[in-house]
Amino acid sequence: MATTTISAQRRALRSTVAKKVIMAVSGLIMVGYLLAHMYGNLKAFSGMQAFDEYSHHLRELGEPILPPSGALWIIRVVLLVAVVAHIWAAVLLARRSWTSAGVNRYETRRNRRGIQRTYASFTLRSGGLVIALFVVYHLAHLTWHWIEPGGSSPSPYGRLVAGFSVWWVVALYVIALLAVGFHLRHGVASALYTLGAGTTATARQVIVVLSIVTALVITVGFLLVPFSVLLGVIQ
């Protein structure tokens, strides 16, 4: 009986570790995508021609080895798999956390119900939900063209400028990017710890600094274009 219990605990531990590794790897893939996407957005400072040419060349990437838009679809599929895997692992880990708290609750000053809501867990879980909702809006706006605040345009640059000329669109981006920043601040560090990078005190300090810098670079980098459009720097 004791052997069976120990075996079940080991399986549960392995399962938890595996899910954390999936979250870490998929999260780092998304960080890489965000950095590349941010670089593309900053092309807006070079003007309409440069930005539209960049958007067009993305569809020619990999030719003639790949068909038109082939590389772009590979990136989309990899990103979609990473997003689905990240959410799947996050949901299962959250459920396990809540189940565990329900079985072994203990009273704390933070929460008398026995479930500790740390700042990191709040930004990772609640912030993740905000980001997911924003991604749907972002795709509907600038990729699928289901909504066109500020007006429509055949030019990607024109759609970008038209959208960010509307104050509430910029406000939505600010809220979403702040959520992204807090998510990255804790997520990058958690991912690197999960993958075994924080083995020394110095390494942990470097990871903390790296996570803060990554969060700041991505948050500020993405917000530069919306505010520049709203303030008339990009026209």
N, C-alpha and C positions, 0 to 999 in steps of 0.2 A: 504494500500500500504506500509506504514511504517512498519507495523507488519510483512508483508511478507518479506521485506528487512532484518529486524532484524533476522527473523527465518532463512533465507538463510545464513546470516553471521555466525550464531551460528552453523549451520550444517557444514559450511566450516571449522570453527574453530575446531569442534569436529573431523572432518575428518583429519585435519592436525595433531592434537594431537595424534590421533590413529595411523597414519602412522609413527610419530616420536617414539611412543612406540614400534611399530613393528620393526623399525630400531634398537632401543636400545636393545631390547630383543634378536633379531637375531644376532646383533653384539656381545653381550656378550657371546652367545653360541659359536660363532666362535673364540672368544678370549680363551675360555676354551679349544676348540679343538686345537688351536695353541700351548697352553702350553703343552698339552698332546703329541702332535706331536713332539714338540721340545725335550721333555724328551726322546721320542723314538729315535730321531736322535742322541742324545748324547750317546746312547748305542754303537755307532760306536767306541768310545774311549775304550770300553772293548774288542774289537776284533771281528773277523768274527763270531766265534761260538756264542758269546753272542748276537750279533746283529741279526743273522739269526734265533736264537732260539726265540728272542723277536718277530720277524716278523711272525714266525710260530705260536707262542702262541696266537697272536691276532686272528688267525683263529679258535682257540679252545676256545676262551673266551665265557663263558656262558654254555659250555657243562657240563653235558648231558641235561640240561633243554632246551637249544636251540640247533638247528641243527648246523653242521659245518659252520662256518663263519656267524652264525645267528646274534651274537652281533655286528660283524663288519658291517653287512648290515643295522642293526638298526642305528648304528652311522652314516653310509653313508647317509641314508634317512633323518635323523634329520638334518644333516649338509647341505644336498642339499636343504631341505625346508627352512632352515635358510638363505642360500645364495640367493635363489630365492626371498624370502620375503624381504631381505635386499635391493637387487637391485631394486625390484619392488617399494618399498616405496621410495627409493632414487630417482628414475627416476620421480615418480609422484610429489614428493616434489620439485625437481629441476624445473620441468615444471611449477608448481604453482608459484615458485619464479620468473621465467623468465616472466610469464604472468603478474604477479603483477607488476614487474618492468616496463613492457611495457605500463601498464595502468597509473601507478603513477610514472613516471620518474622525477627525480630531479637531477640537475647538482651538481657534487661534484668535489673536487680537484683530487680524485683518478680516477674518470671515468666521463667524461663529457656527456656520454650517459645515465647516471643516474643509472647504475647498478654497485653496489659496489662488487668488487671481493676481499674478505678478504683472508688472508693467510690460515685461517682454511678452508674456502670453496674450495680454490684451492687444498689443500692437500687431502681433503675428496673426491672431485669429480674427479679431474684429477688423483690423486693417486689411487683411486678406480678402474679406467679404467686400469691403469698399472698393478695393482694386478690381475685383472680378466684375462688379457692376459697372465700373468705369470703363473697363476694356470693351464690354458690350456696347456701351455708348460710343466709345472712340471708333470702333469698327463701323458702327452704323453711320457715323458722321463722315469719316475720311476714307474709308475703304469700300463699304457697301453703298454709300450715298443714299441711304434711306431717309436721312434727315439732312437739311442744308441750312443751318442757321447762318444768316448773313448773306445768303444767296448762293446760286449754283455757278459753276465755271467748268469749262472743259480742261482747264489747266490745274494740275495738282497744287501748284503755287497759289493760283487764284482761289482755290477752295480753302487752302490753309489760311490765307490772309482774310478772306471773307468770314470764316468761322471765328477767328481770334479777334476780329473787330467787334464782336459782341461781348459785352462785359460779363454776362452770366456764363458764357462758355469758358472764358478765362477763369472765372471763379470756380467752376467745376474742376478745371485742370489743377488749380491750386490745391483744392481739397484732396484730389486723387494723388497728386505728386507728394503732398505731405504724408499721406498714408503709405505711399511707396517708400519714401525716405525712412520713416520709422520701421517699416517692414524690413528694409535692407539693413538698417543699423543692427538689428538683432538677427536677421536671417543669415546674412553673410557670415557673421561670427559663429552662429550655431552650426552652419554647414561645414565650416572649416574645422570646428571642434569635433563634429561627428566623423569627419574623414581622417581624424587623428593628427591634425596640424598643431594643436595646442598642447604639446608635450612638456614644454618648459615655461617658466614664468615670463621669460623674454618673448617667446613665441606667442604667448597669450596677449602680451602687451601690443605686439605687432599686429595681431589679428584684430584687436579692438580698434587700433588706429586705422587699419585698412578698411574695416567695416564702416567707420565714421566717414572716411574720405570717399569711399564708394557711394554711400548714401548722399553725401553732399554734392558730389560731382553729377550724379544722375538727376537729382532733384533740381539743382540750379540749372544744369544743362538743358533739361526739358522745359523749364519755365522761362528761359531767356527769350525764346521765340514768341510765345503768347504775349508776354509783356511788351516786347519790342513792337509787335503788331498793334497792340492796344494803345501804346504811347506814340505811335506814328514813326518809329525808327525804321521799321520794315513796312513798305507801302506797296 
